[in-house]
Amino acid sequence: MSYQTTWNLSRYFYTGLDDPKLVLDIGNILPSSQAFAQKYQETFPKFETPEQILEFYADYTQFSHDLATPSYYLFYRSSLDTQDLEVTKRMWEVDYIYNEASNLLLFIAQWWKEIGYERILAWSEDPKLALYKNDLVSTADSLKYILSEKEEYVLNIKSRPLGLAGSLHDELTGSYEFRMQIDGVEKILTEEEVRSYRQHPERTLREASYLALRDVYNTKQNQISLGNIYTTIVKDWSSEIKMRNYSENVMAQRNLSEEMDDEVVDMLLSEVEKAYPLYVRFLKAKAKILCIEKDFSIWDVWAPLGKSEKEFTFSEAYDLHLSVMKDFDTDFYNYSIEMIEEGRIDALPRPGKRGWAFASYRKGEPSFVLLNFTGKLRDVSTISHELGHAIHGHLSQIQEAPVYDSPLSLAETASIFSEMLLGEKVKSLVSKEEYKEYLNERLWDIFATIFRQVQYVTFEREVHNQIHSGSELTYKDLNRLWRIEQEKMNQGVVLYDREAEDESGWSMIPHIFHTPFYCYAYAFGNLLTFALYNKVQDGSLSKEQYKDILRAGGSERPRDLLGRYGIDIASSDFYTSGLREVEKMVEEFEVLV
């Protein structure tokens, strides 16, 4: 291969677990925390001038950055091999130290509370603190959810053992091996490799892929484990709602962190659910062209239309991504070159490697991307998607650390925009038959990232609501609830070979374990990107204005930021206009069929 396909972590972090610098940095966590606490514990509530706040922000930014570096390194190492027990052990040792350090810093939230809502809002309007305005406003808004220092201490202590649930999920699922018969030979594959066969032209291999996944996830032992891990996470979320007196809307905690009004999120979910018939139309058209209208099964949903499936080497796929970025914008292209040349993309699946894909970035550091590339067209889209995240992280470096991270509601903007750019490129390079196949792929991606993500969230919401109201749910209950949400979207078009109580698809969705209700960000991001993309194409939004939205990071509320560019996310028209773009593609697909 002409490209480096593994991370070069030693260039950015440490040479290994025994690197003296890693040992020193871990050893400095508690002393640094104690020094920071000693400097500010008595003086913080007496702050009167913006200069004092600026000094605090500067110190806290450097201090928290230095403390987090070992954690980032260990997370990246663990992602490359979830079965490396030495890395796992060190992660939890460091986590214990972080927990002790965070106890030393509980005074910060208490002193913000002491300073009070009115004074913090007054500071947010001071020109000298303009760069930190949104952080100050968010801090003021969060005061009513802060408990006493003793209560916060107890919650902090209990968070460590409860945090094991997410780690256990990764370690458990990362240990799975999947077996498939391919050309008469039984092969042991990673989860990503098995999933790639869901799009195989041969129906028997698609079915075998689906069954291989289910054979592992559906074992009684794994269902019991994953069911208990998930309900533990949900119960912890519920206890946080009750203790901090959040709104009884189980999603309110997520909506608050995303700076999204409850009614806006409810509108998003409602409008997408109303549009489920579009998905049914797509599936019916697909079943017709595949000549399996009477027995269209769950393993046919991902089927390609042709008899052969185009394969890509990683180099071919990355070259295609680069050509798209070069046509669109120099910054996007140059950063994509930098990412691959400087060893910040880990591309290929390996046993033990964390599944799926992600991009990771933070203030003052370059972006990293993890892929599990298997050569499919969807994997090419994943490259553009994750590199879009990386570029977003790069452009928002102009923001100060407290307002660097965009809320999840905006975090999918650049990733999906990059996929749409790739789509236009692919359309211009293929024949009519190939375009029909591409449109099938593109529509499936859209339904996966809007409709299925809403289905995930409505499943989550039902589970959270039931547990929050005192119900106990077994894994079989979770399976049945999952089937209910599937049927809402499929509306009887898809056949299932198992009863609802054996439907374990929910247990294969990592986001619901790690970041409850995260998935609505994908749906929102897609619909937002339709709006932004159309505005760029018709000239009402310049490329620089689009990049300014990315550069904004978390410095403005999504509703305010987008409102400046003529996008009202509180209007149902915003969602219906985006869904109309999906309908246009479905109509085009139906005509081709």
C-alpha positions as CSV (number, residue, x, y, z in Angstrom):
1,M,0.0,0.0,0.0
2,S,1.2,3.5,-0.8
3,Y,-0.3,4.9,2.4
4,Q,0.6,4.4,6.0
5,T,-2.4,2.6,7.6
6,T,-1.5,2.5,11.3
7,W,-1.4,5.1,14.0
8,N,2.1,6.5,14.9
9,L,1.2,7.1,18.6
10,S,4.8,7.4,19.7
11,R,5.2,10.5,17.6
12,Y,2.4,12.3,19.5
13,F,2.3,10.6,22.9
14,Y,4.6,7.9,24.4
15,T,6.8,5.1,23.2
16,G,5.0,2.5,25.3
17,L,3.5,1.7,28.7
18,D,7.0,1.8,30.2
19,D,7.9,5.2,28.7
20,P,9.4,7.3,31.7
21,K,7.4,10.3,30.4
22,L,4.1,8.4,30.7
23,V,5.1,7.3,34.3
24,L,6.0,10.9,35.1
25,D,2.8,12.4,33.6
26,I,0.6,9.9,35.6
27,G,2.6,10.6,38.7
28,N,2.0,14.4,38.3
29,I,-1.8,14.1,38.1
30,L,-2.5,14.3,41.9
31,P,0.3,16.8,42.7
32,S,-0.9,19.1,39.9
33,S,-4.5,18.9,41.1
34,Q,-3.5,19.7,44.6
35,A,-1.4,22.7,43.4
36,F,-4.3,24.0,41.3
37,A,-6.8,23.5,44.2
38,Q,-4.4,25.3,46.6
39,K,-4.2,28.3,44.3
40,Y,-7.9,28.8,43.7
41,Q,-9.9,27.1,46.5
42,E,-9.9,30.3,48.6
43,T,-9.7,33.0,46.0
44,F,-12.1,31.7,43.4
45,P,-15.4,32.9,45.0
46,K,-13.9,36.3,45.6
47,F,-13.3,37.1,41.9
48,E,-14.4,40.5,40.9
49,T,-12.7,41.3,37.6
50,P,-12.7,39.7,34.2
51,E,-8.9,39.5,34.4
52,Q,-9.2,37.1,37.3
53,I,-11.6,34.9,35.3
54,L,-9.2,35.0,32.3
55,E,-6.3,33.9,34.5
56,F,-8.4,31.1,35.9
57,Y,-9.4,29.9,32.4
58,A,-5.8,30.0,31.2
59,D,-4.5,27.9,34.2
60,Y,-7.4,25.5,34.0
61,T,-7.0,24.9,30.3
62,Q,-3.3,24.1,30.6
63,F,-3.8,22.0,33.7
64,S,-6.7,19.9,32.3
65,H,-4.9,19.4,29.0
66,D,-1.8,18.0,30.7
67,L,-3.9,15.7,33.0
68,A,-5.8,14.2,30.1
69,T,-2.8,13.2,27.9
70,P,-2.2,9.8,29.5
71,S,-5.9,9.0,29.3
72,Y,-6.0,9.8,25.5
73,Y,-3.0,7.6,24.9
74,L,-4.4,4.7,26.8
75,F,-7.8,5.0,25.1
76,Y,-6.1,4.9,21.7
77,R,-4.0,1.9,22.7
78,S,-7.1,0.1,24.0
79,S,-9.0,0.9,20.8
80,L,-6.2,-0.9,18.8
81,D,-6.4,-4.0,21.0
82,T,-9.3,-4.3,23.4
83,Q,-7.8,-7.6,24.6
84,D,-4.5,-6.1,25.8
85,L,-4.9,-6.7,29.5
86,E,-1.8,-4.6,30.5
87,V,-3.4,-1.5,28.8
88,T,-6.8,-2.2,30.4
89,K,-5.2,-2.5,33.8
90,R,-3.2,0.7,33.4
91,M,-6.4,2.5,32.2
92,W,-8.2,1.6,35.3
93,E,-5.3,2.5,37.5
94,V,-5.2,6.0,35.9
95,D,-9.0,6.2,36.1
96,Y,-8.7,5.7,39.9
97,I,-6.1,8.6,40.1
98,Y,-8.4,10.8,38.0
99,N,-11.3,10.1,40.3
100,E,-9.1,11.1,43.3
101,A,-8.0,14.3,41.4
102,S,-11.6,15.2,40.5
103,N,-12.5,15.0,44.2
104,L,-10.0,17.7,44.8
105,L,-11.7,19.9,42.2
106,L,-15.2,19.7,43.4
107,F,-14.9,23.2,44.9
108,I,-15.0,24.7,41.4
109,A,-18.7,23.8,40.8
110,Q,-19.5,24.9,44.3
111,W,-17.8,28.3,43.9
112,W,-19.6,28.9,40.6
113,K,-22.8,28.3,42.6
114,E,-21.6,30.7,45.3
115,I,-20.8,33.4,42.7
116,G,-24.4,33.0,41.4
117,Y,-26.4,33.1,38.2
118,E,-26.6,36.9,37.9
119,R,-22.9,37.6,38.3
120,I,-21.9,34.9,35.9
121,L,-24.3,36.2,33.2
122,A,-23.0,39.7,33.8
123,W,-19.5,38.4,33.1
124,S,-20.7,36.7,30.0
125,E,-21.6,40.1,28.5
126,D,-18.1,41.6,29.3
127,P,-16.2,42.2,26.1
128,K,-13.0,41.0,27.7
129,L,-14.6,37.6,28.2
130,A,-16.3,37.4,24.8
131,L,-14.4,34.3,23.8
132,Y,-15.8,32.4,26.8
133,K,-19.4,33.7,26.6
134,N,-21.1,30.4,25.8
135,D,-19.2,28.6,28.5
136,L,-20.2,31.2,31.1
137,V,-23.9,31.0,29.9
138,S,-23.9,27.2,30.1
139,T,-22.3,27.4,33.5
140,A,-25.0,29.7,34.8
141,D,-27.7,27.5,33.3
142,S,-26.3,24.4,35.0
143,L,-26.1,25.9,38.6
144,K,-29.5,24.5,39.6
145,Y,-28.3,20.9,38.9
146,I,-25.2,21.1,41.1
147,L,-25.6,19.3,44.4
148,S,-23.7,20.0,47.7
149,E,-20.0,19.2,47.8
150,K,-20.6,16.1,49.9
151,E,-23.2,14.9,47.6
152,E,-21.0,15.5,44.6
153,Y,-18.2,13.6,46.3
154,V,-20.4,10.6,46.8
155,L,-21.6,10.7,43.1
156,N,-18.0,11.0,42.0
157,I,-16.9,8.0,44.1
158,K,-19.7,5.8,42.8
159,S,-19.1,6.8,39.2
160,R,-15.9,4.8,39.0
161,P,-17.4,1.3,39.5
162,L,-20.4,2.2,37.4
163,G,-18.1,3.3,34.7
164,L,-16.9,-0.3,34.4
165,A,-20.1,-1.1,32.6
166,G,-19.0,0.7,29.4
167,S,-15.5,-0.8,29.6
168,L,-16.9,-4.3,30.2
169,H,-19.1,-3.8,27.1
170,D,-16.1,-3.0,24.9
171,E,-13.9,-5.8,26.4
172,L,-16.7,-8.4,26.0
173,T,-17.7,-7.5,22.5
174,G,-14.1,-7.0,21.4
175,S,-13.4,-10.7,22.4
176,Y,-16.1,-12.1,20.1
177,E,-15.0,-14.3,17.2
178,F,-17.4,-14.9,14.3
179,R,-17.5,-18.0,12.1
180,M,-18.7,-18.1,8.5
181,Q,-18.6,-20.7,5.8
182,I,-17.1,-19.0,2.7
183,D,-16.5,-21.1,-0.4
184,G,-16.8,-24.2,1.6
185,V,-14.2,-23.2,4.2
186,E,-15.1,-22.1,7.7
187,K,-13.3,-18.8,8.5
188,I,-12.9,-16.9,11.8
189,L,-13.6,-13.2,11.2
190,T,-13.8,-9.9,13.1
191,E,-17.2,-8.3,13.5
192,E,-16.4,-5.7,10.9
193,E,-15.4,-8.3,8.4
194,V,-18.6,-10.3,9.1
195,R,-20.7,-7.1,8.7
196,S,-19.2,-6.4,5.3
197,Y,-20.9,-9.6,4.0
198,R,-24.3,-8.1,4.7
199,Q,-23.9,-6.2,1.4
200,H,-22.7,-9.3,-0.6
201,P,-24.5,-10.0,-3.9
202,E,-25.0,-13.6,-2.9
203,R,-28.1,-13.9,-0.7
204,T,-26.8,-17.0,1.0
205,L,-23.7,-15.1,2.2
206,R,-25.9,-12.2,3.4
207,E,-27.9,-14.6,5.4
208,A,-24.8,-16.3,6.7
209,S,-23.4,-12.9,7.8
210,Y,-26.6,-12.1,9.7
211,L,-26.7,-15.5,11.4
212,A,-23.0,-15.4,12.3
213,L,-23.5,-12.1,14.1
214,R,-26.7,-13.4,15.8
215,D,-25.1,-16.8,16.8
216,V,-22.6,-14.9,19.0
217,Y,-24.8,-12.0,20.3
218,N,-27.8,-14.3,20.9
219,T,-26.1,-16.8,23.2
220,K,-27.8,-16.8,26.5
221,Q,-24.6,-15.9,28.3
222,N,-24.0,-12.8,26.1
223,Q,-27.6,-11.7,26.2
224,I,-27.6,-11.9,30.0
225,S,-24.3,-10.0,30.2
226,L,-25.2,-7.3,27.7
227,G,-28.7,-7.0,29.1
228,N,-27.4,-6.4,32.6
229,I,-24.7,-4.0,31.4
230,Y,-27.2,-1.9,29.5
231,T,-29.9,-1.8,32.2
232,T,-27.2,-0.8,34.7
233,I,-26.2,2.1,32.5
234,V,-29.9,3.1,32.1
235,K,-30.5,2.9,35.9
236,D,-27.4,5.1,36.5
237,W,-28.8,7.6,34.1
238,S,-32.2,7.5,35.8
239,S,-30.6,8.0,39.3
240,E,-28.8,11.1,38.0
241,I,-32.1,12.5,36.8
242,K,-33.7,12.1,40.2
243,M,-30.7,13.3,42.3
244,R,-30.1,16.4,40.2
245,N,-33.8,17.1,39.7
246,Y,-33.6,17.2,35.9
247,S,-36.8,17.4,34.0
248,E,-38.8,14.1,34.0
249,N,-38.2,13.9,30.3
250,V,-35.5,11.2,30.3
251,M,-33.7,12.9,27.4
252,A,-33.5,16.3,29.1
253,Q,-30.0,15.6,30.5
254,R,-28.7,14.9,27.0
255,N,-30.6,17.8,25.5
256,L,-29.2,20.2,28.1
257,S,-25.6,19.1,27.3
258,E,-26.3,19.5,23.6
259,E,-27.9,22.9,24.1
260,M,-31.0,21.7,22.4
261,D,-34.5,22.6,23.6
262,D,-36.6,19.5,24.5
263,E,-39.4,20.6,22.1
264,V,-36.9,20.8,19.2
265,V,-35.6,17.3,19.8
266,D,-39.2,16.0,20.1
267,M,-40.1,17.7,16.8
268,L,-37.1,16.0,15.1
269,L,-38.1,12.5,16.3
270,S,-41.8,13.1,15.5
271,E,-41.2,14.4,12.0
272,V,-38.9,11.5,11.1
273,E,-41.3,8.9,12.5
274,K,-44.1,10.5,10.3
275,A,-41.8,9.9,7.3
276,Y,-41.2,6.2,7.9
277,P,-43.4,5.4,4.8
278,L,-40.5,6.7,2.7
279,Y,-38.4,3.9,4.0
280,V,-41.2,1.4,3.2
281,R,-41.3,2.7,-0.4
282,F,-37.6,2.3,-0.7
283,L,-37.7,-1.3,0.6
284,K,-40.6,-2.2,-1.7
285,A,-38.8,-0.9,-4.7
286,K,-35.6,-2.7,-3.7
287,A,-37.6,-6.0,-3.2
288,K,-39.1,-5.6,-6.6
289,I,-35.8,-5.2,-8.4
290,L,-34.3,-8.1,-6.5
291,C,-37.4,-10.3,-7.3
292,I,-38.0,-11.2,-3.7
293,E,-41.1,-9.3,-3.0
294,K,-42.8,-12.2,-1.1
295,D,-39.9,-13.1,1.2
296,F,-37.9,-9.9,1.6
297,S,-35.9,-10.7,4.8
298,I,-33.9,-8.8,7.3
299,W,-30.7,-9.9,5.6
300,D,-31.9,-8.4,2.3
301,V,-32.1,-4.9,3.6
302,W,-28.4,-4.2,2.9
303,A,-28.3,-6.1,-0.4
304,P,-26.7,-4.6,-3.5
305,L,-28.7,-4.6,-6.7
306,G,-26.0,-6.1,-9.0
307,K,-24.4,-9.5,-9.1
308,S,-21.0,-8.2,-8.5
309,E,-19.8,-5.8,-5.9
310,K,-17.2,-3.1,-6.6
311,E,-14.2,-3.5,-4.3
312,F,-11.6,-0.8,-3.4
313,T,-8.2,-1.0,-2.0
314,F,-7.6,1.4,0.8
315,S,-5.3,3.5,-1.5
316,E,-8.0,3.7,-4.1
317,A,-10.5,4.7,-1.6
318,Y,-8.3,7.4,0.0
319,D,-7.3,8.7,-3.4
320,L,-11.0,9.1,-4.2
321,H,-11.6,11.0,-0.9
322,L,-8.6,13.2,-1.6
323,S,-9.9,14.1,-5.1
324,V,-13.2,15.1,-3.6
325,M,-11.6,17.3,-1.0
326,K,-9.3,18.9,-3.5
327,D,-12.2,19.9,-5.7
328,F,-14.1,21.4,-2.7
329,D,-11.6,23.2,-0.5
330,T,-7.8,23.5,0.0
331,D,-8.0,23.3,3.8
332,F,-10.0,20.1,3.6
333,Y,-7.6,18.6,1.1
334,N,-4.4,19.6,2.9
335,Y,-5.6,18.3,6.3
336,S,-6.6,15.0,4.7
337,I,-3.0,14.7,3.3
338,E,-1.6,15.6,6.7
339,M,-3.7,13.0,8.5
340,I,-2.5,10.1,6.4
341,E,1.1,11.1,6.0
342,E,1.6,11.8,9.8
343,G,0.2,8.5,11.0
344,R,-3.1,9.6,12.4
345,I,-5.4,7.1,10.6
346,D,-5.6,3.4,11.7
347,A,-7.4,1.9,8.7
348,L,-7.7,-1.9,8.7
349,P,-9.5,-4.5,10.9
350,R,-7.6,-6.7,13.2
351,P,-8.6,-9.3,15.9
352,G,-9.3,-7.4,19.1
353,K,-9.5,-4.0,17.5
354,R,-12.4,-1.9,18.5
355,G,-15.2,-2.2,15.9
356,W,-16.9,0.5,13.8
357,A,-15.1,3.8,13.3
358,F,-14.5,7.1,15.1
359,A,-12.6,10.4,15.0
360,S,-11.1,11.9,18.1
361,Y,-9.7,15.3,18.7
362,R,-9.2,17.9,21.4
363,K,-8.0,21.5,21.8
364,G,-4.3,21.9,21.1
365,E,-3.9,18.4,19.5
366,P,-4.3,17.0,16.0
367,S,-7.2,14.7,15.1
368,F,-7.0,10.9,15.0
369,V,-9.3,8.5,13.0
370,L,-9.9,4.8,13.5
371,L,-11.4,2.8,10.6
372,N,-12.2,-0.8,9.9
373,F,-11.8,-0.7,6.1
374,T,-13.0,-3.8,4.3
375,G,-13.0,-2.6,0.7
376,K,-16.8,-1.8,0.3
377,L,-18.3,1.4,-1.1
378,R,-19.7,2.1,2.3
379,D,-16.2,2.0,3.7
380,V,-15.2,4.7,1.2
381,S,-18.1,6.8,2.6
382,T,-16.8,6.1,6.1
383,I,-13.4,7.5,5.2
384,S,-15.0,10.8,4.1
385,H,-17.3,10.8,7.1
386,E,-14.6,10.4,9.8
387,L,-12.2,12.7,8.0
388,G,-15.0,15.3,8.0
389,H,-15.0,15.0,11.8
390,A,-11.2,15.3,11.9
391,I,-11.4,18.5,9.7
392,H,-14.1,19.9,12.0
393,G,-11.8,19.4,15.0
394,H,-9.0,21.1,13.1
395,L,-11.0,24.1,12.0
396,S,-12.4,24.7,15.5
397,Q,-8.9,24.9,17.0
398,I,-9.3,28.7,16.8
399,Q,-11.7,28.5,19.8
400,E,-10.6,28.5,23.4
401,A,-10.7,25.1,25.2
402,P,-13.9,25.7,27.2
403,V,-15.8,26.4,24.0
404,Y,-13.8,24.2,21.6
405,D,-16.1,21.1,21.4
406,S,-19.2,21.6,19.4
407,P,-22.3,19.9,20.9
408,L,-23.2,16.5,19.4
409,S,-26.1,18.2,17.6
410,L,-23.6,20.0,15.4
411,A,-20.8,17.4,15.6
412,E,-22.1,15.4,12.6
413,T,-22.3,18.4,10.2
414,A,-18.8,18.2,8.6
415,S,-18.9,14.4,8.5
416,I,-22.1,14.1,6.6
417,F,-21.3,17.1,4.4
418,S,-18.1,15.3,3.3
419,E,-20.2,12.2,2.4
420,M,-22.5,14.3,0.3
421,L,-19.5,15.7,-1.6
422,L,-18.3,12.2,-2.2
423,G,-21.7,11.2,-3.5
424,E,-21.6,13.9,-6.2
425,K,-18.2,12.7,-7.3
426,V,-19.3,9.1,-7.5
427,K,-22.4,10.1,-9.5
428,S,-20.2,11.8,-12.1
429,L,-17.9,8.8,-12.5
430,V,-20.4,5.9,-13.1
431,S,-22.8,4.6,-15.7
432,K,-26.6,4.6,-15.3
433,E,-26.6,1.0,-14.0
434,E,-23.8,1.8,-11.6
435,Y,-25.6,5.0,-10.5
436,K,-28.7,2.9,-9.7
437,E,-26.5,0.8,-7.4
438,Y,-24.9,3.9,-5.9
439,L,-28.3,5.4,-5.3
440,N,-29.3,2.2,-3.5
441,E,-26.2,2.6,-1.3
442,R,-26.8,6.3,-0.8
443,L,-30.4,5.9,0.2
444,W,-29.5,3.1,2.5
445,D,-26.9,5.3,4.2
446,I,-29.5,8.1,4.5
447,F,-32.1,5.8,6.0
448,A,-29.4,4.4,8.3
449,T,-28.3,7.8,9.5
450,I,-31.7,9.5,9.9
451,F,-34.4,6.9,10.2
452,R,-32.6,4.1,12.0
453,Q,-30.9,6.5,14.3
454,V,-34.3,7.8,15.3
455,Q,-35.5,4.2,15.8
456,Y,-32.5,3.7,18.1
457,V,-33.4,6.7,20.1
458,T,-37.1,5.9,20.4
459,F,-36.1,2.4,21.6
460,E,-33.8,4.0,24.2
461,R,-36.5,6.4,25.2
462,E,-38.9,3.6,25.9
463,V,-36.4,1.6,27.8
464,H,-35.3,4.6,29.9
465,N,-39.0,5.6,30.5
466,Q,-39.9,2.1,31.8
467,I,-36.8,1.8,34.0
468,H,-37.2,5.4,35.3
469,S,-40.8,4.6,36.3
470,G,-39.6,1.6,38.3
471,S,-40.0,-1.4,35.9
472,E,-37.4,-4.1,35.7
473,L,-36.4,-5.3,32.2
474,T,-34.8,-8.5,31.2
475,Y,-32.9,-9.0,28.0
476,K,-36.0,-10.7,26.5
477,D,-38.0,-7.5,27.4
478,L,-35.4,-5.4,25.6
479,N,-35.6,-7.8,22.6
480,R,-39.4,-7.3,22.4
481,L,-39.1,-3.5,22.7
482,W,-36.5,-3.5,19.9
483,R,-38.8,-5.5,17.6
484,I,-41.7,-3.0,18.3
485,E,-39.5,-0.1,17.1
486,Q,-38.3,-2.1,14.1
487,E,-41.8,-2.8,13.0
488,K,-42.8,0.8,13.3
489,M,-40.2,1.6,10.6
490,N,-40.5,-1.5,8.5
491,Q,-44.3,-1.6,8.6
492,G,-44.6,-5.3,7.7
493,V,-42.3,-5.2,4.6
494,V,-39.4,-7.1,6.2
495,L,-39.8,-10.8,7.3
496,Y,-38.2,-12.1,10.5
497,D,-37.1,-15.7,11.1
498,R,-37.2,-15.4,14.9
499,E,-39.8,-14.3,17.4
500,A,-39.5,-10.9,19.0
501,E,-38.1,-12.1,22.3
502,D,-35.1,-13.5,20.3
503,E,-34.4,-10.2,18.5
504,S,-31.1,-8.9,19.9
505,G,-30.2,-6.1,17.5
506,W,-30.2,-3.5,20.2
507,S,-27.2,-5.2,21.8
508,M,-25.0,-4.5,18.7
509,I,-25.4,-0.7,19.0
510,P,-22.4,0.6,21.0
511,H,-23.7,4.2,21.2
512,I,-26.6,3.3,23.5
513,F,-24.1,1.8,25.9
514,H,-21.6,4.7,25.8
515,T,-23.6,7.8,25.1
516,P,-27.3,7.6,25.8
517,F,-29.5,9.4,23.2
518,Y,-26.4,10.3,21.1
519,C,-27.9,8.9,18.0
520,Y,-30.3,11.7,17.4
521,A,-27.3,13.8,16.5
522,Y,-26.9,11.7,13.3
523,A,-30.5,12.4,12.3
524,F,-30.3,16.1,13.1
525,G,-26.9,16.3,11.4
526,N,-28.2,14.8,8.2
527,L,-31.1,17.1,7.9
528,L,-29.0,20.1,8.8
529,T,-26.4,19.1,6.2
530,F,-29.1,18.9,3.5
531,A,-29.9,22.5,4.3
532,L,-26.3,23.6,4.4
533,Y,-25.3,21.7,1.3
534,N,-28.2,23.1,-0.7
535,K,-27.3,26.6,0.5
536,V,-23.7,26.1,-0.6
537,Q,-24.8,24.7,-4.0
538,D,-27.2,27.6,-4.7
539,G,-24.7,30.2,-3.5
540,S,-26.7,31.6,-0.6
541,L,-24.0,30.2,1.8
542,S,-20.3,30.6,0.8
543,K,-17.7,28.0,1.5
544,E,-16.1,30.3,3.9
545,Q,-19.4,30.8,5.8
546,Y,-19.8,27.0,5.9
547,K,-16.3,26.8,7.3
548,D,-17.1,29.5,9.8
549,I,-19.9,27.3,11.2
550,L,-17.3,24.6,11.7
551,R,-14.8,27.0,13.2
552,A,-17.4,28.1,15.7
553,G,-16.9,24.8,17.7
554,G,-19.0,25.2,20.9
555,S,-18.8,29.0,21.0
556,E,-22.5,29.5,20.2
557,R,-25.8,27.8,20.8
558,P,-26.8,25.8,17.7
559,R,-30.1,27.6,17.4
560,D,-28.3,31.0,17.5
561,L,-25.4,30.0,15.2
562,L,-27.6,28.5,12.5
563,G,-30.1,31.2,12.8
564,R,-27.5,33.7,11.6
565,Y,-27.4,31.8,8.3
566,G,-31.2,31.6,7.9
567,I,-31.8,28.1,9.4
568,D,-34.5,27.9,12.0
569,I,-34.2,24.5,13.8
570,A,-37.3,25.2,15.9
571,S,-39.5,25.2,12.7
572,S,-41.1,22.0,11.5
573,D,-40.4,23.3,8.0
574,F,-36.7,22.8,8.6
575,Y,-37.3,19.0,9.1
576,T,-39.9,18.6,6.4
577,S,-37.7,20.3,3.8
578,G,-34.8,18.0,4.7
579,L,-37.1,15.0,4.5
580,R,-38.4,16.2,1.1
581,E,-34.8,15.8,-0.2
582,V,-35.0,12.2,0.9
583,E,-38.3,11.8,-0.9
584,K,-36.8,13.2,-4.1
585,M,-34.2,10.5,-4.0
586,V,-36.7,7.8,-3.3
587,E,-38.8,9.0,-6.3
588,E,-35.7,8.9,-8.5
589,F,-34.9,5.3,-7.3
590,E,-38.5,4.2,-7.9
591,V,-38.3,5.5,-11.5
592,L,-35.0,3.7,-12.1
593,V,-36.5,0.5,-10.7
